[in-house]
Amino acid sequence: MDEYDYTTYAKQGRQLPCFCYKSVTSTNLTAKEMLRAGKVADEFAVISREQTGGRGRYDRKFLSLAGKGMYVTYVARVPSDVDVSPLGGLCALCVTDLLYEVFEIQSLIKWPNDVLSGGRKICGILPECVYSADGGKYVLLGIGVNLFYTEQDFGDLRDIATSVALQCKNDILCAEFEKHKEHSIYRLGERLSVLCGELCRDFEVRGEEVVRRYKTKSFTIGKQVTFTDKDGRQKTGKAVDIDGKCALHVLCDDGEHTVGWGEVTVQC
């Protein structure tokens, strides 16, 4: 693991330490190692240009080619009695905000936290809750954004995946961004980490407002979906709502079901 740089991003009087690397096994794993070592702040971020062992939900491999994407883990200490599970989905809002703020790319969220642009996945998120060496509770928001991937890079995933380079309509902006690729990736990662911190703090005091904004970005509400119920059986119904805990409500023939976490298939 080759540490590239260390920067501190200041925003409204706050300082967010960002540890930047050229390559790591995974940013979540690096963040966990730092927490176990016990020499980190209560809030920090790990940013890398490559992951050699990137993974997504259900331990699936996450494509993380060098210089093609931005891989970030935002880390924050939280009170031991706080339920951080909603943040795993809500943090997708930070990505939709960043994509529009920087590239004017419109995107939506497939529940719980896949970010789609043009109907294809442009970002994946792996949230985790871990404990540090001193017993502190931390939320980890691992976020991978496809930046410079081409359809050829995606291979068999080309029909379901996309990237900033494929979706951004401003060719001059993309060319300038790629010209200064290394610096741009780290600064973009810092900005995303700051947005994650702002969202976490907003959720503490304005949770309902954050959830309402999440619902306006939903790709899933109103569509027919298939999911695995608590009894292990697959069910199909219409996604009708998302509640304050970011759980999906699905109306089936046998009534309304609440899906707290997991994977749904959207029938487009």
N, C-alpha and C positions, 0 to 999 in steps of 0.2 A: 504494500500500500504506500503510494508515493504522495505525501502531503504537498500540495502545490502552494497554498497560500492561506493566510488567515486574515479576515477582514472583520470590521465591526460596522454594521449598518445603523446609522442614527436616524430615527424617525420620531418627531414630536417629543424630543427629550429622552427617548428610550434608546438603548443600545442593544442590538442583537448580534451576538458573536456568530460568525459564519465560518465553518471550517471547509475549505475548498480543496478538492483532490482531482488529479487527472484520472485516476482509476481506483475503484474499490470493489470488493466482492459485492456488497450492496450497501447503500447508504443507511438503511435501517440497522444492518448488522454493525456498521461502524459506530452509529449512535449508541447502540447497546453496549459496545465495548467501552466507549467513553463513560457511560453511566456506571458500568461496573468498576471502572478505575476510580470513580468518585472525584474527578477533577474538572467538573464542568459547571456552567451556570445553570440557573433554574430554567432558562430559556435559551436555546441555541439552534443552529441548523447545520446540517452536513450536505454539501453540494459536490457532485462529481460529474465528469463528462463521460464516464463509462462505468458500467457495472459488469463484472465478469460472472456474477452469479445472481443477477437480478431475478426477483420472483414476485408473483402477484398473489391474488387470493387463491386459497386451496393449494398453495405451494407450486403453482404453475410457473413455468419459466417466463420471464418478462424480457422481451427483446431490448437490449441496452447497449447498442453498438457505440464505439468510441466516436465522439464528436458529432453524433447524429441526434442526440437527445439531451435533455436536462433532467438530472436525477437528484431529487431533493428529499431530505427528511427534516421536517420541522419538529422540534422537541420542546415540550413545556411541562413543568411540574404543576400538578393539580392537587387539590385537597383529597385526602384518602376516601372521603365519602361522596365524591362527585362522580356521577355517571357520565363517562366520556364517550359512550357508544354513539350518540348522535353526531359527534364531530367527524366520525369516519365517513359519513355521507355528506354532511354540510360543507366540509372543506373543499368539495368539488366546486363550490361557488367561487373560491379564490382563483381557481384555474380559469373559469369562464370570464371572470373579471380581468385577469391578466391577459388573456388572449385578445380581448377586445381593446383593452387599454393600450397595448403595445402594437398589435398587428391588425386591429379592427376586424378580427375574426369572430363571427357569431357561433355560439356553441350551446348545446343543451346537455342535460345530465340524465343518463339512463340509470335508474335506481339500482343500487344505492349511490355509486360514485364513479361510474365510467363517464368521461366527458366525450361527447360526440360533436363532430363538425362535418357537415354534409352527409350526415347519417352514418359516419364511420368513426371509429375510436381514435382519438387524438391524445388521450391521457388515461393512465391507470393509476389507482391509488390503493395503497396497502396500509391501513391504520392498525396500530398495535398499542397495547397498554402494558407497560413494564415497570419494574421497581429498581431503584438505584442501590448502590452499596450501602447507603444509610437508611434504606427502607422507604425512601420517597417514591410517590406514585407519579409516573410520567406518561403522557400521551405522545405517541410517535405517529406522525402523518407522513408516510412515504409516498412521494408523488413522482411519476415519470411522465414527462411531456415529450412527444415526438416533434422534433424541430426540423432536421434536415433530411429526414428519410425520403427516399424515392420509392416508387411502386416496386422497382426491382429489389430494393433493400428489404421490403416486406415479404417478398417471396409468396408463399402460400397464403399469407395474411392480407394480401393486397386488396381483396374485396371487402374486408371489414376494418382495415386500419388506414389512417391518413396522418398527415403531418402539417406543421405550420407552413413549410415550403410548398406543399400541395394546395393549401387552402387560402393562403394570403394573396390578395389581389394586387398588392403594392410591390411590384417587382424591384423597384429601387430600394425600398426598405429592406426587403429580404436579402438583396445583394450586399447592402451595407452591413447588415447583421452578420451575414456569413463571412464577410471580409475580416471582421474582428471577432471571429467565432469564439475563441477561448474566453476573452474578456466578456463578451456579450452573454455567454452561458452563465458565468458566475454572477454577473449583475442581475440577470433575469431571475436566477435562483434566489438571490438576496431579496429581490422585490416580492417574489412569491412567498417567501418565508415571513416577511413583514405582513403581508395580507393574511396569512394563516394566523399569526398572532392577533391581529385586529379582529378576525372572525371569532376566535376563541373567547376573547374578552367581550365582544358584542353578545355572544351567545349567553354569557353569564348574566347579563343585565337586560337583554332584549331578545330572549330566546324565540318568542313567538314571531317577532318581526323577521328574524333570520330564517326561520322555517318558511314563512310566507314567501320570502324572496327565493328560497330554494324551490318552492312549488312552481313559481313562475318560470323557472328554467327546466322544468321536468319534461323529459322526452317520453316518460312512461305513463303519466296520468292520462286516462281516457282511452288507453289502448288495451287490447286483449293480451293477457300475459299468462304464462305457465310457470308454476312454482311448485316446490316440494313442501307439503304441509307438515305440521308437527308430528303427524303419525307416519311420515315417510312416504305418503302417497302423493302422486303428482295431481295437481288441480289446475284448471283453467278458468279464468274469469276476467272481468274488466277492472283495471286499476282505477280506483275512484278517489283516493285521497292519500296524503302523507301527514302523519300526526306530529305532535310536538317532540317525539323521540326519534323522528325521522323513519318511523316504521311505515311500510306500505300497506294500504287497505285495499283488498281485492274482493269484489262482489262476484260470488259464484252462485250456481244453481241452489246450493244448500245453505246460502247465507253469506255474510261478510267475514272474511278472514284477515287477520293481521299478520304480516310478514315482517318480523323484526330485523332479520339480516339474512344474507344468503344471495342466491342468484335467481333471477327471473329471466325468462325468454319472452321477448316482446314480439307479438305477431303483427308485423308491419303490413 
